[in-house]
Amino acid sequence: MDRTSHDKQGLNWPRWATLTFALLAVLVSVYQLRLVDFYFSVDLGYWTLLDGVQGWLHTLNHVGDALLLLVPYWLLPSRRRQWQWVVIVLLTVWSVSQVLYHSTYKDIMPYSSFTFVQNVNGMLLGSIRSLFKAYHLKLVAPPLALLLVDVLLLRHGIKRDTWSWRQRWRAALASVLAFVVLQAVVAWGQYREEPQPCSVRSFLTESYTTSALRNDTYYLNHGYCAYTMFCMGSSIAQMGGLSADQQAQVQQFLSQQPQYSDNAHWCGRDNVLFIVVESLNAWAVGATVDGRSVTPVLDGLIADSASTIVCRHVRSQVQAGRSSDGLFMYNTGLLPLVGRSVSMFYGGNTFPSLLQSSPRFASSAYVCGDPPSYWNMSTMAAAYGYTQFWGEDSLHHEEVRDDQLRDIASLDRSIMQMAGDVVTGMQEPFMVQVMTAGMHLPYSVTLRDAQWVTQSGQYTLTLRRYLQRVAILDMAVGELLQRLRDAGLLERTLVVIASDHNQDIDDDDMMMTGDMQRGDCLLLIANARQGMTVPGPMGQIDVYPTVLDVMGANQYGWKGLGTSVLRHDVTAASPSPDVVDGNTDDATRRRLQQAWGISQWMISGNWFKDHTTTTQAR
């Protein structure tokens, strides 16, 4: 019996096909998003997401998501409804990308990152290949099955279905109303679960306007569509100039920052070499394998207690911009944006910087192993004041040109070799910033250098491969410092070494000793002519004013949003806007959190375009 005979007997085949596709699309979307919940819960240990009341609430969230995603399907004319596949494909790409990203960074990749096509390179593709497992096909299989059903059984009937514009709008409105009702049901369920009593209004305001802890928390609480709307609202809020009230709040906050102009902590060295290390965990420095130190060069710097400032508890504060955020904080003393990369969206702004803090520098250079377009770094280097940019095209490194992952860690030795060539040929006084790349994940292969680390039976294989990269980085730093020593430059150069951010690694809990934490980065300031070890947590935002102090550049009016550890006991840090680590009073806690919003306004409003940074501090 064919479809025509079905129609004649009263079965409206086209309408049945249209509704069947809609139902299957809802089931596929709910399944995919619940899988995302599952993978996130595995990463975070939130097993309550999978069952009980929380499981039902998350499922209802995603039913609402799926219904709202059907709005284009209802609004499109019957012959154009295949365009709904754009929505299905985009959701599938988002789901797979987020699961892979979350397994490494324990948060959601911002929407803005999907536009960074210039960041696609061999290292990134190698990371994706390493992270993608066979079980991730569960996210792709359902939409592929739906595609077969659509093409073989439903599409002809859907095209023959006739809907008036009134019917299409009613169906779309029903989907929107169902989404709103389900959001209300879930919000009520979450409100009932709240341990602390509060009004419904305050609960909803706090819940829907604040991304608590991380963006994945917002997604898990409210679902895909609400999270997407939150991101859109946050992006709009970051656009445009500042209102008079916002400008007044910025001015008030800045007026309460420490004011000083003395250079009591100046190291007396005119040159500055600032090395920013990719993915360096503080616990890795000083680690041993079979009794042998992985980092003898860095250990030697730390051992010079009379001339090295050591901070092993620098809390990572990078956000959407990852490494570029670390560079941004170290160079400008500003906090990064939460939902988008400063370097990609605000590279044309005017910024203060370490380099511009002192008029004494006769030359400057930024050295890295990436192309100029990667994280828009050539533009940002110029914004920070660097007059030379040395990147991938200048490297003597065949592996990076061929995008070979196996020897990517030896890239750091090539970067340091290039940095040595640059530094030894520069006019003094100089400032050079070096950004390494070889310790970037994945840690899925054994490298040629420092194989004694991976040949050990100590620790897990992944940890040994990470430590092997740390050992190679340490060798590269030692080779660069030796070149400066041979050229007679080392004694006249302040050397700063800092992690761009931390990196979670499977089973790294066995490396945590004493008060070490997983989120700790490292800061070493060598040749400082003063030694100290900072015991408590500090933020990456505190690095700028500390280095400014040691550089002897406090005549610069801009001291950043952090605190110099040479002038105050820093015992707390704010890794993200709603989190504060360490011991501090309520007033300091509020100020650490408030700094995020102040920094956002200063960046989005291009504050330094109209406000000078050269005024003598009082």
C-alpha positions in Angstrom: 0.0 0.0 0.0 1.6 3.3 -1.1 1.4 6.7 0.5 -1.4 7.9 -1.8 -3.6 5.1 -0.7 -2.9 5.9 2.9 -4.0 9.5 2.2 -7.2 8.2 0.6 -8.1 6.1 3.6 -7.8 9.1 5.9 -4.2 9.0 7.1 -2.6 12.3 6.4 0.9 11.0 5.5 2.5 14.5 5.0 1.4 15.7 8.4 2.4 12.4 10.0 5.9 12.8 8.4 6.2 16.4 9.6 5.3 15.5 13.2 7.4 12.3 13.2 10.5 14.3 12.3 9.8 16.9 15.0 9.4 14.2 17.6 12.6 12.4 16.5 14.5 15.7 16.4 13.4 16.4 20.0 14.6 12.9 21.1 17.9 13.3 19.4 18.6 16.7 20.9 17.6 15.6 24.4 19.8 12.5 24.1 22.8 14.5 22.9 22.5 17.1 25.7 22.0 14.5 28.3 25.2 12.9 27.0 27.0 16.2 27.4 25.7 16.3 31.0 27.1 12.8 31.5 30.5 13.6 30.2 30.6 16.8 32.3 29.5 14.9 35.4 32.3 12.4 34.8 34.9 15.2 34.6 33.5 17.0 37.7 32.3 14.0 39.8 28.7 15.3 39.9 27.1 11.9 39.8 23.8 13.4 41.1 23.3 14.8 37.6 22.5 11.3 36.3 19.7 10.2 38.6 17.1 11.3 41.2 15.5 14.7 41.3 18.6 16.3 39.6 18.4 13.9 36.7 14.8 14.7 36.1 15.4 18.4 36.3 18.2 18.2 33.8 16.1 16.1 31.4 13.2 18.6 31.6 15.7 21.4 30.8 16.8 19.7 27.7 13.3 18.8 26.6 12.7 22.6 26.7 15.9 23.1 24.8 14.9 20.7 22.1 11.4 22.3 21.7 12.9 25.8 21.4 15.4 24.6 18.8 12.4 23.4 16.7 11.1 27.0 16.3 12.8 27.4 12.9 11.3 24.1 11.7 7.8 25.3 12.5 8.3 28.8 10.9 9.9 27.5 7.7 7.6 26.7 4.7 7.2 22.9 4.2 9.6 22.9 1.2 12.3 24.6 3.2 12.2 22.6 6.4 15.3 20.6 5.5 17.1 23.8 6.7 16.4 22.6 10.2 19.5 20.4 9.7 21.6 23.5 10.1 20.4 23.7 13.7 20.9 19.9 14.3 24.5 20.0 12.8 25.4 23.1 14.9 24.2 21.5 18.1 26.1 18.3 17.2 29.3 20.3 16.6 28.8 22.2 19.8 28.2 19.0 21.8 31.3 17.2 20.5 33.5 20.3 20.9 32.3 21.0 24.5 32.8 17.4 25.6 36.4 17.4 24.2 37.2 20.8 25.6 35.7 20.1 29.0 37.7 16.9 29.4 40.8 19.1 29.5 39.8 22.5 30.8 36.8 21.5 33.0 34.6 24.3 31.6 32.7 25.2 28.5 34.5 26.6 25.5 33.1 30.1 24.8 31.1 30.7 21.6 33.6 33.3 20.6 36.3 30.6 20.4 34.5 28.9 17.5 35.4 31.9 15.3 39.1 31.6 15.9 39.9 29.8 12.7 43.4 31.4 12.7 44.2 29.2 15.8 43.7 26.0 13.9 47.1 24.4 13.4 48.8 21.1 13.7 49.1 21.3 17.5 45.3 21.9 17.8 44.4 19.1 15.4 46.7 16.8 17.2 45.1 17.6 20.5 41.6 16.9 19.0 42.8 13.5 17.6 44.2 12.6 20.9 41.1 13.6 22.9 38.5 12.0 20.6 37.6 8.5 21.6 35.3 5.9 20.1 32.6 6.5 22.7 32.3 10.1 21.6 30.6 8.7 18.5 27.5 8.3 20.6 27.0 12.1 20.1 27.2 11.7 16.3 25.3 8.5 15.7 21.8 9.7 16.6 21.7 12.7 14.2 23.2 10.4 11.4 20.4 7.9 12.1 17.8 10.7 11.9 19.3 11.8 8.6 18.8 8.3 7.1 15.2 8.2 8.4 14.6 11.7 7.0 16.0 11.1 3.6 14.6 7.6 3.1 11.2 7.9 4.7 10.1 11.4 5.7 11.4 14.2 3.5 9.0 13.6 0.6 6.0 13.7 2.9 7.3 16.8 4.8 7.6 18.7 1.5 4.0 17.8 0.6 2.6 19.0 3.9 0.7 22.3 3.8 0.7 24.7 6.7 -0.8 28.2 6.8 1.3 31.0 8.2 -1.1 31.0 11.2 -0.5 27.3 11.9 3.3 27.8 11.6 3.3 30.7 14.1 1.0 28.8 16.5 3.4 25.8 16.5 6.4 28.0 17.0 4.7 29.9 19.8 3.7 26.6 21.5 7.4 25.6 21.4 8.5 28.8 23.0 5.8 28.6 25.7 6.7 25.0 26.5 10.3 26.1 26.9 9.3 28.9 29.3 7.0 26.5 31.3 9.7 23.9 31.6 12.3 26.5 32.7 9.9 27.6 35.4 9.3 24.0 36.5 13.0 23.3 36.7 13.7 26.7 38.5 11.0 25.9 41.1 12.5 22.5 41.6 16.0 24.0 42.1 14.5 26.6 44.4 13.0 23.9 46.6 16.4 22.3 46.8 18.1 25.5 48.1 19.6 24.9 51.5 19.5 28.6 52.4 16.1 30.3 52.5 15.6 33.3 50.2 12.9 34.9 48.1 11.9 33.5 44.8 12.9 36.8 43.1 16.3 36.9 44.6 16.9 33.3 43.7 15.9 33.7 40.1 17.9 36.9 39.7 21.1 35.4 41.1 20.6 32.1 39.3 19.9 33.5 35.8 22.2 36.6 35.8 25.4 35.1 37.4 27.5 32.3 35.9 28.4 30.7 39.2 31.9 29.2 39.5 32.1 28.3 35.8 30.1 28.5 32.6 29.4 24.8 32.7 27.6 25.3 36.0 25.2 27.7 34.3 24.6 25.2 31.5 24.0 22.4 33.9 21.6 24.5 35.9 19.5 25.9 33.1 20.3 24.0 29.9 21.7 24.8 26.5 19.3 27.5 25.3 19.3 29.5 28.5 23.1 29.3 28.6 23.2 30.6 25.0 21.0 33.5 25.9 23.2 34.3 28.9 26.2 34.4 26.6 24.5 36.7 24.2 23.5 39.0 27.0 27.0 39.0 28.5 28.5 39.8 25.1 26.1 42.7 24.5 26.8 44.0 28.0 30.5 44.2 27.1 29.9 46.3 24.0 29.8 50.0 23.8 31.1 52.8 26.0 30.7 53.2 29.7 27.9 55.0 31.4 28.5 57.8 33.8 27.8 55.6 36.7 30.2 52.9 35.5 32.9 55.5 35.0 32.3 56.7 38.5 32.6 53.2 39.9 35.9 52.6 38.0 37.3 55.9 39.4 36.3 55.0 42.9 37.8 51.5 42.7 41.1 52.9 41.3 41.2 55.6 44.0 41.4 52.9 46.6 44.3 51.1 44.9 47.7 51.5 46.7 49.4 54.7 45.6 53.2 54.9 45.6 56.1 56.1 43.4 59.2 55.0 45.2 61.5 52.4 43.7 62.7 50.8 47.0 62.6 47.3 45.5 64.4 48.1 42.2 66.9 45.3 41.4 69.3 47.7 39.7 69.3 45.8 36.4 68.2 47.6 33.3 67.4 44.7 30.9 64.3 42.5 31.4 63.7 39.0 30.0 60.2 37.7 30.7 59.6 34.0 29.9 56.0 32.9 29.9 55.8 29.1 30.0 52.9 27.1 28.5 51.0 24.9 30.9 53.6 24.9 33.7 52.2 23.5 37.0 54.0 24.6 40.1 54.2 21.1 41.4 56.3 20.0 38.4 59.2 22.3 39.3 61.4 20.4 41.7 59.7 17.1 40.9 62.0 14.0 40.8 61.9 10.8 38.8 63.8 8.0 40.3 65.5 10.5 42.6 66.7 12.7 39.7 65.4 16.3 39.5 63.3 17.1 36.4 64.2 20.8 36.6 67.8 21.3 37.7 68.0 24.8 36.1 64.9 26.2 37.7 65.9 24.5 41.0 69.2 26.4 40.8 67.4 29.7 40.4 65.1 28.9 43.4 68.0 27.9 45.5 69.5 31.4 45.2 67.4 32.6 48.1 69.2 36.0 48.3 68.3 37.0 44.8 65.1 35.1 43.7 61.5 35.8 44.5 59.6 32.5 44.4 55.8 32.2 44.2 54.5 28.6 44.0 50.9 29.3 44.7 49.9 31.7 41.8 46.2 30.9 41.1 45.4 30.7 37.4 42.9 33.4 36.4 42.8 32.8 32.7 39.4 32.6 31.1 38.3 32.3 27.4 41.6 33.5 26.0 43.7 30.8 27.8 47.4 31.6 27.1 46.6 35.0 25.6 44.8 35.9 28.9 47.9 35.0 30.9 50.0 37.2 28.6 47.4 40.0 28.9 47.5 40.0 32.7 51.3 39.9 33.0 51.7 42.8 30.5 48.8 45.0 31.5 47.8 44.3 35.1 44.2 43.9 34.0 42.0 40.8 34.5 40.7 39.1 31.4 37.1 38.9 30.1 35.1 35.9 31.2 33.2 35.0 28.0 35.5 36.2 25.2 39.2 36.7 24.5 40.6 40.2 24.9 43.2 39.6 22.3 40.7 38.6 19.6 38.0 41.2 20.3 39.9 44.2 21.7 43.3 44.1 20.0 42.8 47.6 18.8 42.4 49.1 22.2 44.9 51.2 24.1 46.5 49.4 27.0 49.1 50.1 29.7 52.0 47.7 29.9 55.2 46.7 31.6 57.2 47.7 28.6 55.6 51.2 28.4 56.1 51.7 32.2 59.7 52.8 31.7 61.2 55.2 29.1 64.6 53.6 29.5 64.2 50.7 27.1 66.1 51.2 23.8 64.8 48.1 22.1 62.1 45.4 22.6 60.9 42.2 21.1 58.3 39.5 21.5 59.4 35.9 20.7 57.1 32.9 20.3 56.7 29.7 18.2 53.3 30.7 16.8 52.2 32.5 13.6 51.3 36.2 14.1 47.6 35.5 13.7 47.5 32.9 16.5 45.4 34.6 19.3 46.0 37.8 17.3 49.4 38.0 19.1 51.3 40.2 16.7 48.6 42.9 17.2 48.6 42.4 21.0 52.4 42.5 21.1 52.3 45.9 19.3 49.6 47.0 21.8 51.9 46.1 24.6 54.6 48.2 23.0 56.9 45.6 21.5 58.6 46.9 18.3 59.8 43.5 17.0 57.7 40.3 16.6 59.5 37.0 16.1 57.2 34.0 15.4 56.9 30.7 13.7 58.4 31.9 10.4 61.7 32.7 12.0 62.2 29.4 13.8 64.9 26.9 12.8 62.5 24.0 13.5 61.4 21.6 10.8 58.9 19.8 13.1 56.8 22.9 13.7 56.8 23.8 10.0 55.6 20.3 9.1 53.1 20.3 12.0 54.5 17.2 13.5 53.2 16.5 17.0 55.9 14.0 18.1 58.7 16.4 18.6 56.6 19.5 19.5 58.3 19.8 22.9 61.7 20.3 21.2 60.0 23.5 19.8 60.8 25.1 23.2 64.5 24.6 22.5 64.1 26.2 19.1 62.2 29.1 20.6 64.9 29.7 23.2 67.6 29.5 20.5 65.7 32.2 18.5 65.3 34.2 21.7 69.1 34.0 22.3 69.8 35.2 18.8 67.4 38.1 19.3 68.6 39.1 22.7 72.3 39.0 22.0 71.8 41.3 19.0 69.6 43.9 20.7 70.6 47.3 21.9 70.6 47.7 25.7 68.6 48.4 27.8 66.1 45.9 26.3 62.9 44.1 27.2 62.2 40.8 25.6 59.2 38.6 26.2 59.3 34.9 25.3 56.2 32.6 25.0 56.9 28.9 25.0 54.7 26.3 23.3 56.2 22.8 23.8 54.3 21.9 27.0 50.9 22.2 25.3 48.7 19.1 25.6 48.1 16.4 24.5 50.7 14.3 26.4 50.0 11.2 24.2 53.5 10.6 22.7 57.0 10.0 24.0 59.5 12.5 22.8 63.2 12.1 21.7 64.8 14.3 24.3 64.9 13.5 28.1 63.8 9.9 27.5 65.1 9.0 31.0 61.9 10.5 32.3 59.5 8.3 30.3 61.7 5.2 30.6 61.1 5.2 34.4 58.5 3.1 36.0 57.5 5.8 38.5 54.2 7.6 38.1 51.7 7.0 35.3 52.7 7.2 31.6 50.8 10.5 31.1 52.5 12.1 34.1 55.9 10.9 32.9 55.2 12.4 29.4 54.2 15.7 30.9 57.3 15.7 33.2 59.4 14.9 30.1 58.2 18.1 28.5 59.0 20.0 31.7 62.5 18.6 31.6 63.0 19.7 28.0 61.7 23.2 28.9 64.2 23.3 31.8 67.0 22.4 29.4 65.9 25.1 27.0 65.8 27.8 29.7 69.3 26.7 30.8 70.6 27.0 27.2 69.2 30.5 26.9 70.6 31.7 30.2 74.0 30.3 29.3 74.0 32.3 26.1 73.2 35.4 28.1 76.0 34.6 30.5 78.5 34.0 27.7 77.5 37.4 26.1 78.0 39.2 29.5 74.3 40.1 29.6 72.9 37.9 32.4 74.2 40.0 35.3 72.5 43.0 33.8 69.2 41.3 33.1 66.2 40.7 35.3 64.8 37.3 34.5 61.1 36.6 35.1 59.6 33.1 34.5 55.9 32.6 34.9 53.3 30.0 33.9 50.6 31.1 31.4 48.1 28.9 33.2 48.0 25.6 35.0 47.1 22.3 33.3 45.1 19.5 34.9 46.5 16.0 34.2 45.1 12.6 35.0 46.4 11.2 38.3 48.2 14.5 39.1 46.8 14.3 42.7 49.8 12.0 43.5 52.1 15.0 42.9 50.3 17.3 45.4 52.5 17.6 48.5 52.2 19.9 51.4 49.9 22.8 50.6 50.3 22.5 46.9 47.0 22.7 44.9 46.1 21.6 41.4 45.5 25.2 40.2 48.9 26.5 41.3 51.1 28.2 38.7 54.7 29.3 39.2 56.4 32.7 39.3 60.2 33.1 39.6 61.9 36.5 39.5 65.6 35.9 39.3 68.4 38.4 39.6 66.0 40.4 41.8 68.8 41.3 44.4 66.3 40.3 47.1 64.9 36.9 48.0 61.6 35.8 49.4 59.2 32.9 49.1 55.5 34.0 49.0 53.7 31.4 51.3 50.1 32.1 50.5 48.0 32.1 47.3 48.3 35.1 45.0 46.6 35.8 41.6 48.2 36.2 38.2 46.9 39.7 38.4 49.5 40.3 41.2 52.4 39.5 39.0 52.3 42.9 37.1 52.7 45.2 40.1 55.3 42.9 41.6 57.5 42.9 38.5 56.9 46.7 38.1 58.3 47.0 41.6 61.4 45.0 40.8 61.9 46.8 37.5 62.0 50.1 39.4 59.3 51.6 37.2 56.9 52.9 39.9 56.9 56.4 38.4 54.3 54.8 36.0 50.9 55.9 37.2 49.2 52.5 36.4 50.0 49.9 39.1 47.4 47.4 37.9 44.4 45.9 39.6 46.5 43.5 41.7 48.9 43.9 44.6 52.7 43.8 44.7 53.8 41.0 47.0 56.8 43.1 47.9 54.7 45.7 49.6 51.7 43.7 51.1 51.1 40.2 52.4 49.0 38.7 49.7 47.0 35.7 51.1 44.1 35.4 48.7 43.2 35.3 45.0 40.1 35.2 42.9 40.5 32.5 40.1 37.1 33.5 38.7 34.5 36.2 39.4 32.6 34.2 42.0 35.4 32.3 43.6 38.0 33.5 46.2 40.8 31.2 47.5 42.8 31.8 50.6 42.4 33.6 53.9 41.0 37.1 53.8 38.4 39.4 55.4 35.0 40.0 53.8 36.0 43.5 52.5 39.1 42.1 50.6 37.0 39.2 49.3 34.5 41.7 47.9 37.2 43.8 46.3 38.9 40.8 44.7 35.6 39.9 43.1 34.7 43.4 42.2 38.0 43.8 40.3 36.6 41.4 37.6 33.7 43.8 36.7 35.9 46.8 36.9 38.4 45.3 34.5 35.6 44.3 32.1 34.4 47.9 32.0 37.9 49.3 31.5 38.5 46.9 28.5 35.1 47.2 26.8 35.1 50.9 27.3 38.7 51.4 26.1 39.4 53.2 29.3 43.1 54.0 28.6 42.3 55.7 25.4 41.2 58.7 27.4 42.9 58.2 30.7 46.7 58.7 31.0 48.9 56.2 32.7 52.0 58.4 32.9 50.9 60.6 35.8 53.3 60.6 38.7 51.8 58.6 41.6 51.3 60.5 44.8 
